[in-house]
């Protein structure tokens, strides 16, 4: 499934902020300390917010499992839905699998964004080409 968090009804708005180096010398060219490899500037972060905890995942799993369980839900696809919920919970409850899933999901988002950006750039290039031709035509008119 493409969005395991969505299967459980969880919104994963994971936001990472930082790292911050508030005491870093802004003028590194004139600073001998900045060129020294042994000197370290205090770093704060990165901080991650809005990441579902294992407890949130368990709670969402239990709620969703009750909703789609074949004994309580007479829909013909209840068994299939319950199996999807089970598989989702197994992936999200194991830290290694969850990290791998999150990495793959992030990579898919990046690829989608690059594809859209590429399409927009190609469209703008075509529009620019048409405008350049139109300007050339207007300039060549008597």
Phi, psi and omega in degrees: 000147187284322182234092183293326178296321179294327178301321180271358180078026180256138173262121181257092178260053183295122180235128177248128180239135177108188004283155180248140176233079187293338184256014182287138180287122183287332182259080187286336183294323184266358185262123176284331180293324180292332180276348180282120183293335183278342181280139179235139177265136179302137181238137178242127179104188001287150180250136179247130181240156173062031177265126181299134179275164175304326178295318177299319181293316179298316181298315180294321179299312181300316180297313182291324180297321178294321181295320187255004182300134183301333179287333182258337184245118185272007177295144182295339181262011184297320180296315178298317179296320180295320178295322178295318178296319178299311180297320179298313180297322179297318180292313186285340180273348178257115188306319182294315180293322179295317179297318178297316179299315180297320178297314180296320179296317179296319179297319177297320178297317179297316180297319178298315180298318179294321179296315180295316179299319178298317178296318179297317180297317179296320178296315179296323177298318178296314180299315178299318178299316179295319179295319179297318177296318180297318178297318180298317179297316181296320180293328182276350178291145180288000000 
